[in-house]
Amino acid sequence: MLRAITLDYWDTIYSSASLPQRVQERREALHQMLDALGHSVPALEFETLYHDSAVEANRWWRDEHRGYKTADRIRWILERLAIDRPEDCAHIAHAVDVIDETLLKYPAPLLSGAHDAIAALHERFALAIISDTGFASGTAQNRLLAQDGLSHLFSSTIYSMDIGHAKPRPEIFRAALDALGLPPDEVLHVGDNERTDVGGALDMGLRAVRLDAVRDSGPTRAEFVARSLPELAAYLGRVVG
């Protein structure tokens, strides 16, 4: 009996494409932080550091399956500049806040049909989010859901930065199951990534549907590949009845 649906966030509900204005304001916030710390960095050197920090954060996610926080990526930049700051550094905290705000100021767009499809799914199933967070925090992602009138449809939102582990690690799926109070065979996970979403869900005993709304990800172990969230809702209408 299927009782709950868990959904990935990026490229499942929202487009993960980086908006140039958002990226630019994040760069400016970090450059201003360095100036405030008394470590002015030439523009070209800073751009290299910013790029390399993104590469390193992707490695944490891809190879270590690590649920890192916004401040972790900022501190990686500081370490490369031999800057040591205490845990309660106000300058880092301010940069984290600005990075979160850029997600609300330049919001990621919802994928086509996402709002109505999620509302329809909510009428039949408990819903939760299982998401690997990027530079912005899970708090910012929740605020974007609220801004788009979706937050009340999810009973819980589980983010890698809070768990400390990213998909396909079992801890993040287990946290969602615990929040839902359901065994894995009563939950279906939906996401765009074959390795992290489909593989992680199936390895934990959940059912899995892959969402190829943004890209075709090739062969799959999922029970179904949907091209949109409305197509997912139609599929569940057929198989669940």
N, C-alpha and C positions, 0 to 999 in steps of 0.2 A: 504494500500500500504506500503510495507516494504522498507524503504529507508536507514536504517543504522543498523549496528551491533556494539554492545559494547561487549568487551571481558574482562574477568578476566585475570589476569597475571599469578599467581602461580597455577601450576597444570592445566592450561588451555593453556598457551603458553610455559611457562618454568616449569621445574621440581622444586618443592620446597624442595627437599631433601637437607639437610645440608651437605656440603662437609667438611670433617675433617680438611683439611688445612685451609679453610676459617674460621672455628670456632676457630682453634688454634691461628691464627693471630689476631683475634678479642680479644681473651682472653689476649694475650700478649700485645696488644695495651692498654687495660684497666689497666692491671697490671702496665705497664710502666707509665701510667697517674697517678696512685696512688703514685708510687715512686716519680714522679716529683712534686707531691703535698705534699711530705714529710710524706706520710702515707703508709709505707710499710706494706703489709698484708701477713701473712703466706699463703702458697699455698693452704692448705686445706680450710682455711676460705674463700679465694678468690673464689675457685671453688664452694663453697656453695652459696656465694653471686651471682655469675654469673648464676648459675642454678636457684636460687630463683628469680632473675630479669627476667628471661625468663618466669617463671611461672606467675609472676605478670603481665608482658606485655600481656601474653595470656589471663589473666583475664580481663584486660582493653578491649581487643578486643572482647572476648566472652561475657562477662557480661555487660560491660558498652558501648559496640559498639563505642569505643573511637578511634579516629585517632591520635595515639601518634607519637612523633618524636624520632629519635635516641637519642637525648640529654635527653629526658624524662626518658628513661631506665637507662642511665648513671647516671643521678641525683638521681634516686631511690637508686642506689648502694651507692652513696655518702651520702645520707641521713641516710642510715643504719650505716654508719661509722661516723656519726655526722660531716660531712665535708660540709661546706657552701661555695659555690663559686658564684661569680657574674655572671650575664647573659652573659657577654662578656668574660668569662674565656677562655683563649687561649688554655689551656690544654684540656678542654672538646672539643673545636672546632677541635683540632688536632685529638683527638680520633674519633670524628664523621667522619672526612675525611678519616682516615685509614679504618674504618668500611665500608664506601662506596667503597673505592678502592679494598677491598677484593672481592667484588662482581664482579669486572672487572678482577681481577687477577686470581680468581678461579671461572669462570663464571658458572652460572646455565645452564644446557643443555636445548636446545629447545626440546619440545616434538616431537615425530616422525611425519613428514609431515607438521609441523606447518608453516614453511617458505613459501612453495609453496601454501598451503591452504589459508593463509592470503593474499598472493599476488593475488590469484584468487578471493577472496572475495572483495578485494579492487577494482577490475575491475567493480564490480556491485553495491557496497554499500559504503557509507561513513563509516569509521571505527573509533572507539574510545576505549580507555581502561578505565575500572573502576576497580581499584585495592586497596585492603587493603595492606598497606605497613607494613613490619616487622622491623627488626633491621636496614637494609639499607634504604636509603631514596628513594623517588620517583625520585630524580635527578639521583641516581645511576641506578635505573631501566630504566630510559630513555637512559642513556649512554649504557647500555647493549643492548637495542633495536637498537641503532645506530651501535654498534659494530657488530651486526648480520645483518645489512642491512635492518632493519624493521621499523625504526622510521618514515621514510617518508610516510609510508602507513597509519599512524594514524593521523587524523585531530586534535585530542586532547588526552591527557592522564590525567585522574583524579585520584588522590591518596588520601587515607584517611588522611595521615599526613598533607596535605594541606587544606583539608576541615574541619578537626577536628572531623569528625565522620566517622565510618566504616560501611560497609554494615552489616545488611540490612536497616540501617537508610535511610530515603528518601533524605537527603541532598546531598549525594554523587551521587545518580542517577539523582537528579534534576540538579546538576552542569553539568553532562554530557549532559543532554537534552538541557540545556541552551547553552553549547558550540556547540552542533550540530545544534541548532536552529530548533528542531523538536519536535512535540508532542509525548507523550509516545507510542501511538498506531502505530507509524511508525518506532519503534525501537525494536530490539530483542537483549536481553542480553544472553551471553553465559558464563557459569562458572561451576566449579566443585562442589560447595557447595550448598546443597539443602536449608539450612537455610538462608544463606547470599545472594547468587546469585539468585537462583530461587525465594525464598520467597520475597526478597527485590525488585526484578524486577517486579514480578506480583503485589505486593502491590502498586507499583507506576504506574501500568497500562501498563508496557512494556510486550512484549512477552518474553518467556524464553525457552532456550534449556540447558539441563545439559550435561556437558562433563565428561564422566566417563573414561577418558584415563588412569588415575592413579589408581583409585579404583572404585568399585561398591558401590554407595551410597544408594542403596535401593529404596523404593517407591518415586515417584516424582509427583509434580504438573506441571512439565514442559510439553510442547507440544511434546517434543522428547528428547530421550537420545542418544547422539552420543558417539561412542567409540574413536573417533579421530577427529581432525579438518578436514581432508579430508572427513570423513563421514558427518560432519556438512555441508561442501560445497556441497556434493552430495544431501543431504536432502533439502537444500535451492534451489538447482537446480530443484528439483521435485515440491516443494510446491509453489515456487515463479514463476518458469517458465522462 
